[in-house]
């Protein structure tokens, strides 16, 4: 049997409560610079092609006078999904008899044992709006926790359960435990400190009645912290967790406040996974065979007796659907990936969503899922993907799609930066479909990507549609990738202005470099900073240097580790660059071979002579980086002579792994004293 949405409150009910009309605030363009600051209004969906009549016919309210990027928006409301089963068929399906709820002249079935089918709004007040929560400010996260009465469990309580060989209790029973939950006073203090970290758990429910019947998940969680140096056991004990089974009231909720809390939490569950002040850990691995003891009894709520009592695990309805095939867990990953950036901790292949994606606790085995962020997915693509995901009840599908659209449009309309890694060509196409929705995006950074011609073209077209984009970084594209350089050339020509472009560590090839150079020769292209460090198999740099020389807007070039001919070096000093970096100052580490000179058969002495002559002639260059380039005393002495004749340099970096002799150091200091403009000399 496949089981996802369960009577005991699994992730399968994450979106079922959206019938209350939960809304998210749309970003006011005038408040964009304030990073989501300012007032809020009901979230608006782009729907430019709908007429007023069509909108009303679909149960939507036309909003006039609201525009973004030239498009009009319609406010949407959610209707309850009618259940087609009759009462008897519900009983035959192994569910409790249904009762009927009338709404607007239509009848709906609600099943007491299946919360995902309940109408999560008061039938007498179907238009009552659910609260909306801003997804970056810590006080908004605390407001949600308070208003929905969602508990956060302490890591030290989870550790105690493990020590005592106990499984997770329901929220109802955990409230009787000593020091299990975070207090309201601690939440108030957290608003200003944002410590400790709040972790949200994305995981499978391994049975209908209990999320973690074998105790595997909480042990896995503790082990992951313990084995990861950046985290550690101490952090696990001090951390606060949202773990749905223990933090939400579970079936059967006997009191009104428990039901009210559950509905409010379900109506805005995305807040815990998409908020910038939380981190998500996904436990994707199911309990292995050596953990499974079907004869063991664990305490669960037993409906026939009406109380919590020990029941053998073999009597539970187990669910072995893989994590990656479950619709709800995939939605959680996408919500988590909507955060601004992610952190990858290689020691345990632990990927933690930051200020973006799931974090899978592993035993050290390789996992692509754990090493990369999920790319933003448009509602249209997500809807297509749901056809391959498992939904125990297909009535859950529409609420999932609707809430995914809300989260996507909210994040896309408010994000100022986006950072991703480990993207395949298919991922790049998915990203390209999403980027035009990021109307306020200023910075895009992607590392370790693969491209083909189709993906590169779609990326180029998408980047031309992001109006506020100022900084683009595509790094560590190891395979030969002329398509990337050609796409960036098209972006430069099409946009006209870009402040920063970084293609470090990419194999652009000679053809790619020539395409980039041709774009720079177009004086209508305005690019201020160009970073091309560690480029492999990308020619001798001659075409690039001529392109930079032709374009007077380029003021900074960092080119450490990239092959350059003597002619290319000479041309660069003839350009209008203000900052030129041949060294490792911005690279973060020293490495061999100045500018990969040996690739071109160039000798270091010849290269230094070309630099020295350039220093003597340039009138525009104010910063020069030659750090960790393997310079020896004769090279430094030649540069000292050139420095005395230079009239523009204000900053010179000559740091080296091997210190210069006292004589050479003295010559450099004397040259510094004679050079009027030089403010900083690093040795």
N, C-alpha and C positions, 0 to 999 in steps of 0.2 A: 504494500500500500504506500502511496505517496501522500505525505502529510505536511502541510506548510502552515496554514492558518489553523490555530488550534483553540480548544476550549480553555486552555490554561494561559492564553495570552501570548502567543508566540510572535515572532517578527511578522508572521502572516497577517497580523492585524494592524501593522504600522500605519496604513493609509486608510483603513476602513472608516475612521471617524471623521473623514473630511466632509461628510454630509452636512456638517454644521456650518459649512461655508467659510472655512478658514481662509484667510487671505494674507498675502505678503505685501509689504510696502514696495511701491515702485520708487526708483531713485529720481528725485527731482533734478533735472539737468543743472539747474542753478546751484544745487548743493553738491555737485559732483566733486569739486575740489576738496570738500570737507570729508571725503571718505565715508559716505553713508550718513553723514550728520544731517540734522534738520528734521522736519516733520515727516510723517508717513501718510500714505493714502492707500486705498485698496489696490492690490496688484492688477496691472492691466496687461492684457495679452495683445500682441500684434495681430491685427486682423483687417488689413487694409482693404481687402476685396469685398467685405461684407457690407451690405446695405442695412439701413435701419430696420427695415421690415424683416430681412433675413435674420438679423441679430435677435430681434424680438421673437421670431419664430423658433429660434433655438434656445430660448430661455435666457438670453443675454441682454444686458442693458447697454445701450449705446452711450459712450462717453464722448461728448463733443469738446473741442478745444484742447485736446491733449495730443501732442505730437512729439515724436522723437525720430530723428533721422528722416523726416518727411513722411512718416507713417502714422496712421491713426490707430487707436487702440480701443478694444472693447473689453469691458469688465465682464468676467464670466462667473456664473454661479453653478454649483453642482447639484444635480438632482439625485435622489436616492435611486438605486438600481433595482428594478422590480425582479423578484425571484420567481422563476417560472414553475417551481415545484409546488404541488399541492401538499396539504398536511400529511396525507397518508404516505406519499412517496418519500417525504422527509423521514417519516418513521421507518420506512423500509430501508432507507439509506443508512440506518444506524444512528440517526440523530434524534434528539428529543422532539416531541410534537411542537409545531410552530404556532405562534399566535399572530394575528394580523394587526398591522398598523396602517391606518388610513392616512393618506396625504394627498391633498389636492384632487380628490375624487378617484384616486387609484389606491390599490391595496398592495402592501408589501409584507413579506414574511420575515419574522425575526425569530431566531432560534436561541433559547437561553444558553445552550451548551456550545454555541458557535459565535463568539463575539464579532467575528468578521462579517456576519450577516445582520447584525443589529443595526437599526437606524440610529445613528449616533447624534441625534438632535431631538429636542423636545418637539413632538408632533404639533403641539399647540403654538409653537413659536419657531416655525421653520425658517424664518428670515433673520433670526438672531445671528449677527456676525460673530465669528470666532475671533479671539484676539490675534493680532499680528505681532511679530517679533523681529527686530532688526538683528542682523546676523554677524555683527562685528563687536558691538559694545558689551563688556562683561555684565553690566547691570541688566541688560536685556535677557541674557541667559539666566541670570538669577531670578528675574521676574517670571520667566516661563516656569522654572522649577518650583517657585512658590505658588503661582496661580494654578498650575496643574497638580501640585502636591506630589512632585516626583522626587524620590529619595536618591541620594548618592551613597553607595556603600563604601566602607573603608577597606583599603587593601589589607590592613592588619586583621580585619574580621574574616576576610577570605582565607588568610593564612591560618587563622585559628580553626576554620572549618577543615582545612587540609590536615592540620595536626591531629584533630580529633576524628579524622576519617568520616566526616559528615558531608552530605551533599547540600547544595544550596537550599535554604528554606524559602517559602513564599514571603512576600512583603508582610503579609498579615502576621506570620509567625516570627519573622526577623525583628519586628518592632518590639518584641518581648526580650530580645537579646541585648546584653549590655554593650553599649558603645559600638553598635553595628553601623549606624548611619551618621552622616555629617549633620551638624546642627544648623539652625537658621542663623545663629550668631556667627558661626564660622563662614557661612556663605556671605554674610554682610562684610566681614573682614576680607574675604577673598576678592571682592569687587575691586579693591584698590591694589592688592598684592598679586592676584592671579597665581597664587601658589597655595597648595600644590596643584599639579596638573590634573585636569579632569579628563579621564579616558572614557570613551564610549566603546562598548563591545559590539561587534557585528559577528554573529555566529549562527550556526544552524540549531534548530530545536531537534534534538535527537529522538524525542518522543513527543506525543501529543500532550501528555500529562506533565512532563518535566523537561526543561531545556537541556540539562546536563545530568542525566540519570546515572551515568557511570563516574561522575566526578572528574572526568578527563579534562574538561575545558578549564576549570579553575587551576588545576595542577599545571596545565600547559601554559597558562597565563603567568603564574608565579615563576615557572622554569624559564620562560622567555626573558623576564626581567632579570633574573638571577644570572643568566648566561651572557647578558649583553652589557659590556663594560660601561657604555654610555648611560645605562639605566641603573641596574643593580638592585639587590634585594631590599636595601634601605628605602629606595624610591618606591618599590612595590608596597611596602608597609605603610608609607606615608601618603600614597596616592589615593585619589577618589575615583570611583568607577561608576558608570551607568551600565548595569547588567539587568536587562529587562525583567527577568524572572524574580529577582529579589528587590528591584527598585520600583516596580509597579504592582498594584494590587492585582492578584491573579484570581482566576475562577476558583471558587465561587465567591463573588463579592456580596457579602451579606448586608452591608450598610450603604446608605445612600451616598455618603461622602466618598466611599471607595469607588463606587460606580462613576461618580462625577469626576474624580481624579483620573480614572482610567480613560474616560472619554476625552477629557481635555488633553491628556498626554498624547493619545493616539492622533488627535486632530492636528498636532504640531510636532510630531516625532522627528521630523526632519531637522528641527532646531538643534537637537543634540548631535547630529551627524554633520551638519553643514556650518555650524557656528565657528567663527575664527578662533575662539578661545577654548575649544575642545580638541582632542586628538582621538583618532579612531584606530582601534586594533581589531583586525579581523582574524578570527580563529577558524581557518578554513578546513582544517583536517579533522575528520571524524575520529571517534574513539577506535583505536586499533583492536584486533581480536583479543589480545592479552589483557585488555581493560574490561572486556565485556563478560559480566557474570549475571546471567539471566535469572539465577536462583536467588540472588541477593534481593533483599527487601529495602525499600527506601520510603520515607514518609511523603505521601502525596494526598491531595484532597480526593476523597473517594465519594462519588456522587450518591451511591446507594446508601451509605451510612450517614452522609451529610457532615463528615468531619475529616480531619487529617489523620491518617493512620498508615502504618507500614503496609506496603503492597509489594509483591514480587515484581521485579522488572519484566519478567516474561509476560505479565498480565497487561503491560502498557502497550500502547500502539506505537511501535517504533517507526522511524522514518530515516531511510538511508539515501535520500536524494542528495547528490553532491552539492556542496555550497555554491559552486559556480553555476549550477543549473537552476537555482531558486530565484524566483522573480524578486522577492523582497530583499534578499541579501545583495543582489546586484544593484537595486535601487539605493541601498545604504552606501555601497561603494561609490556610486556616482555622486550622492550627496556629499560624502566625505571628500571626494576628489574636487569638489567645487571650491575648496579652500584655496588660499593664495599660492602656497608652495608646499613642498614636501621634503622630508629628511630621510635619507637612506643610511642605515647603519649596517655596514657590510659584515661585522663580526658574526652576526647571527642571521644574516639575510633578513633583517627586520626593517620594514619600511613603514614610517610613521607619518600620517597625514599632519601637516603643520598648519600655520597661521591664516596639502592636498591629499593622500589616498589611503587605501587600506593598509594595515600593517599585519602581516602574517607571521606568527611565531613558529619558527621551524626548528628542526634538529640539525640544521647546517646544510641541508640539501639545497641544490640550486632551485630557484623558482623565479620565473620571469614576472609572475604576478606580484611577488613581494618586492621586486626591484624597480617598479615603475608606477607612475601615476596613471590612473584612468583618465583618458582624455575627455574633455567636455563633450557631451552627446546631446544633439538637438532632440526635441520631443519627437520629431518625425522619424529619426533613426532609432531612437529608443523604442518607439512603437513597433518598428519592424523587428527589433531584436526580441521583444517579448514573445514573439511567435515561437521562439526556440527555448523559452524559459518555462519552468514548471510552476503552474499555479494550480493548487489543489482545487480551488473554486474559481472559475473564470470570471465570476462577478467581481473578483478582486482586481481584475486587469485594468478597468477604466479608472478607478481611483489611483492606482499606481501611476498610470500615464499622466493623469491630471496633475498630481503632486510633483512628478518629475519635471513637468513643464513649468510649474511655478518656481521650483528651486532653480532650474536652469536659467529662466529669464531674469529672476531676481539677481542671481550671481553675475550673469553676463552683463546686465545693465548697470552693475555697480563696481565690477573689478577694475582696478587700475593696473594690476600686474598679473601675469600668469606664468608659472614655471612648471615644466614637464620634463620627463626623461624616459628613455628606452621606448621610443616610438617606432613602430613598423610603418611601412608605406601605407598600409590600410589605416593605421591610426592617424597618419598625417591627413588622409582624405577625410576622416571623421572630424578632425580638428578644423580642417578647412571649412567644413560646413557650419561649424559653430562660430568661428571667428567673426563673421560679419555682425553677429548679435552683440559683440563686445564693444559697445559704442563709446565707452570711456577708457578703453584699454590703452595704456601708455607704454608698457614694457612687456615683451614676450621673450622668454628664454626657454630653449629646448636643447637638451643634451642627449647624445647617443641616439641618433635617428637614422632610419633607412629611407631612401627615396627611390622612386622610379620616375619615368617621364610624366606619367599621368598624375601622380601625387604631387610632383614639383609644380606642375602647371596649376593644379587646383589650389595649392598653397599660395602661389603668386597671385592668383585672382582674388583669393580671400584677403590677403594682406593689403591689397589695394582698397578694400572696402572697410577697413578699420580706421575711422577718421582721426582719432587722437594718438595713434601709435607713433612713438618717438624713438624707441630703442628695440632692436631686433638682435637676438643672439641664438645662433644655431652652431653648436659646438660638438666636437668629437664624433663626426661622421666619418668613420674609419675607412669604409669602402670607397673606391673612386666615385666621386659624386659631382660631375660637371653640371648636372641638372640643378643642384642647389645654387651654384654660382650664377647660372643663367637665370634662375628664378629671381635671385636677389638683384640681378642687373635689371630685370623687368620691373621689379618693385621700385628701384631707385628712379628709373625713367618715368614710371607711372605716377608715383607719389610726388616727385619733385623735391620733397624735403624729408630727411630722416636725420636725427641727431646722432645716433650711435648704431653701428653695425659690427657684429662680432662673429667671425667664422673660424675661430680657433680650433685647431686639431682636425680640420676637415681635409680630405683629399680632393681638392677642387679640379685637378688636372690642368694642363696647359690651356686647353680649350675653355675651361671655366674661368681661369684667370683673365684670359683675353676678353671674354664677354664682360666681366666685371670692369676691366680697364676701359672698354669702349663706352660703357655706361657713364663712367667718371669723366670721360672727355666731353660729355654733354654739359655745357655750362648751366643749363636749366636745372641740373641735379645739384641739390644742396645737401651735402653730407659732412658733418663736423668731425666725427670720430670713427676711425676704421681700425679694427683689431684683427690681424691675420697671423697670429702666432702658430708655430708648429704645423704649418701647412706641408703636406707630403705630396711629392710627385706633381708639383704645381708650376713647373717651369723655372726660369731664372729670374723672374721678377721684373724684367725689363719693361714689358707691356704695362704692368701695374704701376711702375714708377712714372712712366710717361702719362698715364691716366691721372695719377695724383698731381703731377706737375700741371696738367691742363686745368684741373679743377681747383680754383682758388678758395673754395669753401671748406676743403678738408684741412683741418688745423692739427689733428693728432693722428699719428700712425704708429701702431705697435706691431712689430714684425719679427720678434724673437723666434728663432728656430726655423725660419723659413729661408729657403735657398734664394740667394741674391748674387747676381754677377757684379763685377766692379762697375760696369756701366750703370746698372740699376742704382747702386749706392751713390754714384756721382749725380744722377738725375734727381734723386730724392733731395739732395742738398741744394739743388737748384730750384726746388719747389717753394711754395709759400707756407710750408708746415711750421707750426709753432712748437710742436712736441713730436720727437722722433725716438722710438724705442727699439734698439737692436738687442737690448739686454733682457735679463730675466726679472726685472723689478716688479712687473705686474704678473709675472708667471707664477710666483709663489715658491719657486725652487730653482736652484742652479742646475745646469745640464751641460753636456759636452758640445763642442763645435760651434763656433760663432756663426750664426746665421746659416748653418749647414753649408759652410763654404766648401767643404771637401766634395760635396755632391757635384760641384761645378769645376772642380780642379783649381779653386782659388786658394792662394796662400794667405794666412792670417796677416802677415806683414804687409802684403799688398792691400788687403782690405782696410787695415788701420791707416795706411797712407792715403787711401781714398777718403776715409772719414776725416783725417786731419786736414786735407786740402779743402774738404767741404766746410769744416769748421772755420777755416780762414776766409772763406768767400761768403758764407751765408749772412744775411742781414735780418732774416725773419725768425730763425730758430731760437727759441728761448729755453727749451728743455731737451736734453740728450741723455739717453740711457744706454750705457755700455757695460752694465753690471754682469758679472759672472760670464764673461765672454772669453775667458782664457787668456786675458792680457798679461804679458810679462813686462819686465822693466824696460826693455827697449821700446815696446809699444807705448807704454805710459809716458816715457820721456818725449817721444814724438808728439803725443797729444798735448803735453805741457807746452811745447813750443807753439803749437797751433792755438792753444788757449790764450796765449799772450796777444795774439793778433785778432782774436775774435771780438766782435763788438755787440753781440746780441744775447749770448747764453747767460741765463740766470740760474740754471740748475744743471749739474753734471754729475752723473752717477758712475763711478769707476770701481765699485766694490768688487772684490775678487776672493776666491777661496784661498789663494796663495797671496799673502801680503807682499807689497812692494818693498824694495830695499829702502834704507833710510835716505840714501842719496836721491832715489826716485821720488820718494815722498816729499823731500825738501824741494825738489824742482817743481812738483805739482803745487805745493803751498805758495812758492814764490810766484808761480804763474797766476794763481788765484789772487794774490795781493795786487798784481799788476793789471788784472782784468777788472775793469770798473763795474760792468753790469753783473758779474757772477755773485750770487747770494749764497748758493749752497754747493759744496763739493763733497761728495760722499766717497770715502776710500775704505 
